[in-house]
Structure formats: structure tokens, C-alpha cells
Amino acid sequence: SNSWLEHMADQGRHHALATPDHVDTWCHQLLDNGRNRRTCYESYYIRIYSFYDYLKTNCQHPHLYNPLLLAAIEYDTTRSVWMYRVDSRPEVIERE
């Protein structure tokens, strides 16, 4: 099913303690199973991204960084999923 919880359990790691490499292998699996970038971004990636953003402000589980963003910087596959957000934002107007 490619759920985040299952993926992290398969890695032997808690779902709130991902590294950028965990994120990238998950994005690979999502795309390899025939999902397009839009589905990967809107149905999977942004949910976990938002979860990690929430953890940055959570006193019980403070996080200093979002591994989904780091993975988008480090890895081509995750970057292609992240770039769906950038490529599809209609409110962004090209500057001359």
C-alpha cells in the first residue's frame, strides 16, 4: 500500500524519526508502483511533510528540520515529487 507507517516499520524506524534517505526510498516506491507525481505529492508527500512541520512546533517531540524538505534538496526522485508543488502553483507569476 506504500503507507508511510508501513514503510518506516519496514526500515525498523519510528515514523517520526525519518532520515532524508527514508523519504527518498519511499518516494521511489510510490513512483515505481505507477503513481504519477501529482498523486505522490497530493496524496502522500504533503501529508507527511505537514506532519513534520507540526512536529517542529510540538513541545513533546521537537524537530529542528523537516526530512522531506532535506530529501528534496539531496535526492532527484524526491525533488521531482516536491517540484510538482512548484510546477503547479497557479498563483506564482513568472517575473520578467
C-alpha positions as CSV (number, residue, x, y, z in Angstrom):
1,S,0.0,0.0,0.0
2,N,3.1,2.2,0.4
3,S,1.8,3.9,3.6
4,W,4.4,5.9,5.5
5,L,3.8,3.9,8.7
6,E,4.4,0.6,6.8
7,H,7.5,2.0,5.0
8,M,9.1,3.2,8.3
9,A,8.2,-0.1,10.1
10,D,10.0,-1.9,7.2
11,Q,13.0,0.3,7.9
12,G,12.9,-0.6,11.6
13,R,12.5,3.1,12.4
14,H,9.8,5.2,14.2
15,H,7.7,7.1,11.7
16,A,8.6,10.4,13.3
17,L,12.3,9.8,13.1
18,A,12.9,9.6,9.3
19,T,16.1,10.5,7.6
20,P,16.1,12.0,4.1
21,D,17.2,8.6,2.7
22,H,14.0,7.0,4.2
23,V,11.9,9.7,2.4
24,D,13.7,9.1,-0.9
25,T,13.3,5.3,-0.8
26,W,9.5,5.9,-0.1
27,C,9.2,8.3,-3.0
28,H,10.9,5.7,-5.2
29,Q,8.4,3.1,-4.2
30,L,5.4,5.4,-4.7
31,L,6.5,6.3,-8.3
32,D,7.6,2.7,-9.1
33,N,4.1,1.5,-8.3
34,G,2.7,3.6,-11.1
35,R,1.6,6.7,-9.3
36,N,2.2,10.0,-11.0
37,R,3.9,13.0,-9.4
38,R,0.6,14.7,-8.6
39,T,-0.7,11.7,-6.7
40,C,2.6,11.2,-4.9
41,Y,2.6,14.8,-3.8
42,E,-1.1,15.4,-3.0
43,S,-2.0,12.0,-1.5
44,Y,1.2,11.1,0.2
45,Y,4.1,13.6,0.4
46,I,2.3,16.7,1.6
47,R,0.6,14.8,4.4
48,I,3.9,13.6,5.9
49,Y,5.5,17.0,5.1
50,S,2.8,18.7,7.2
51,F,3.2,16.2,10.0
52,Y,6.9,17.0,10.2
53,D,6.1,20.8,10.1
54,Y,3.8,20.2,13.0
55,L,6.5,18.4,14.9
56,K,8.7,21.5,14.6
57,T,6.3,23.3,17.0
58,N,5.4,20.4,19.2
59,C,6.9,20.5,22.7
60,Q,6.8,16.8,23.3
61,H,8.6,15.8,20.1
62,P,10.6,18.9,18.9
63,H,12.2,18.6,15.5
64,L,14.7,21.0,14.1
65,Y,14.2,20.2,10.5
66,N,11.8,18.6,8.0
67,P,13.4,15.4,6.5
68,L,11.0,15.7,3.5
69,L,12.5,19.1,2.6
70,L,16.1,17.8,3.1
71,A,15.3,14.8,0.9
72,A,14.0,17.2,-1.9
73,I,17.4,19.0,-1.7
74,E,19.5,15.9,-1.7
75,Y,17.8,13.4,-4.0
76,D,16.5,13.7,-7.5
77,T,13.5,11.4,-7.0
78,T,12.1,13.3,-4.0
79,R,12.9,16.6,-5.7
80,S,10.7,15.6,-8.7
81,V,7.8,15.0,-6.3
82,W,8.5,18.2,-4.4
83,M,8.7,20.1,-7.8
84,Y,5.1,19.1,-8.5
85,R,4.2,21.7,-5.9
86,V,6.4,24.3,-7.5
87,D,5.4,23.4,-11.1
88,S,1.7,23.5,-10.4
89,R,1.2,26.7,-8.3
90,P,-1.0,28.9,-10.4
91,E,-0.7,31.9,-8.1
92,V,3.0,32.2,-8.9
93,I,3.5,34.5,-11.8
94,E,6.7,34.5,-13.8
95,R,8.8,37.6,-13.2
96,E,10.3,39.3,-16.2
